[in-house]
Amino acid sequence: MAMKRTRTEDRKLRKTRIRRKVTGTMERPRLNIYKSHKNYCAQVIDDTAGKTLVTVTTQESDLRAKFTTRGNMVAAKAVGSLIAERSLAKGIKKVIFDRGGNRFHGAVKALADAARGSGLEF
């Protein structure tokens, strides 16, 4: 009898399957999302050069002071709009969205919608 996979193992499998197909270039870098129970992190990455171009996390001092609970939808929306703002300031307008193995609903969808609403195209 085979053992059942955990949620974490399922997410890791989804993540590797997505990463086989999604790569970021300088013209169109990858917007990667990492989500834990307490925090969110978004990065814009150029995979050809192997460099992170822009990073936003809820652990930054200005976002940390703004929210008491940093793992909710409001914090995800703030991270989405801030990553778009910083990306546009660096001249990055188009990205490829990498949901990091998470399902596209709830906070991940809110983060993506906030980034789109702030001017980022994907």
C-alpha positions in Angstrom: 0.0 0.0 0.0 1.5 3.3 -1.1 1.7 6.3 1.3 -0.4 9.3 0.5 1.5 12.5 -0.4 1.3 15.5 1.8 0.1 19.0 0.7 3.7 20.2 0.8 4.9 17.4 -1.5 2.0 18.1 -3.9 3.0 21.8 -4.0 6.7 20.9 -4.6 5.6 18.7 -7.5 3.5 21.5 -9.0 6.3 23.9 -8.6 8.8 21.8 -10.5 6.3 21.1 -13.2 5.7 24.9 -13.6 9.4 25.7 -13.5 10.1 23.4 -16.4 7.9 25.5 -18.6 8.3 29.0 -17.1 11.6 30.9 -17.5 12.3 34.6 -17.3 14.4 36.6 -19.7 15.7 40.2 -19.6 12.9 41.3 -21.9 10.2 39.5 -19.9 11.5 38.4 -16.4 9.7 36.0 -14.1 7.5 37.3 -11.2 7.9 34.6 -8.6 5.6 34.3 -5.5 6.5 32.7 -2.3 3.8 32.3 0.3 4.0 31.0 3.9 1.4 31.1 6.6 2.8 34.4 8.0 4.5 36.2 5.1 4.5 36.8 1.4 7.5 37.4 -0.9 7.5 38.4 -4.5 10.6 38.6 -6.8 11.2 39.6 -10.4 13.9 37.3 -11.7 16.0 37.2 -14.9 16.7 33.5 -15.2 19.2 33.9 -18.2 21.5 36.0 -16.1 20.5 34.3 -12.8 19.8 37.6 -11.1 16.9 38.9 -8.9 15.9 42.3 -10.2 13.3 43.4 -7.7 12.2 42.0 -4.4 9.3 42.8 -2.0 8.5 41.0 1.2 6.1 41.6 4.1 9.2 41.3 6.4 10.5 44.7 5.2 10.3 47.4 7.9 7.8 49.6 6.2 5.3 46.8 5.5 6.0 45.2 8.9 5.0 48.4 10.6 1.9 48.8 8.4 0.3 45.4 9.1 -0.1 43.5 12.4 -1.0 40.3 10.4 1.2 39.9 7.4 -0.2 36.7 6.0 -3.6 37.9 4.9 -5.2 39.2 1.7 -4.6 42.9 2.5 -0.9 42.2 2.9 -0.8 40.2 -0.4 -2.5 43.2 -2.2 0.1 45.5 -0.7 3.0 43.3 -1.9 1.4 43.0 -5.4 1.1 46.8 -5.8 4.6 47.5 -4.4 6.3 44.9 -6.6 4.6 46.5 -9.6 5.6 50.0 -8.5 9.3 49.0 -8.0 9.4 47.0 -11.3 8.0 49.9 -13.3 10.6 52.2 -11.7 13.3 49.9 -13.0 11.7 49.9 -16.5 10.1 46.4 -16.3 6.6 46.5 -17.7 6.0 42.9 -18.8 6.6 39.8 -16.7 5.8 36.1 -16.7 3.8 35.0 -13.6 5.1 32.1 -11.6 2.7 31.1 -8.8 5.3 28.9 -7.2 3.2 25.8 -7.0 0.4 27.5 -5.1 -3.1 27.5 -6.4 -4.3 30.6 -8.2 -7.0 31.7 -5.8 -7.2 33.7 -2.6 -4.1 35.6 -1.7 -2.1 34.6 -4.7 -4.9 35.9 -7.0 -5.1 39.1 -4.9 -1.4 39.7 -5.3 -1.5 39.1 -9.0 -4.6 41.4 -9.5 -2.9 44.1 -7.4 0.2 43.9 -9.6 -1.9 44.0 -12.7 -3.9 46.9 -11.4 -0.7 48.9 -10.7 0.5 48.6 -14.3 2.4 45.3 -14.6 1.5 43.2 -17.6 1.3 39.4 -17.6 
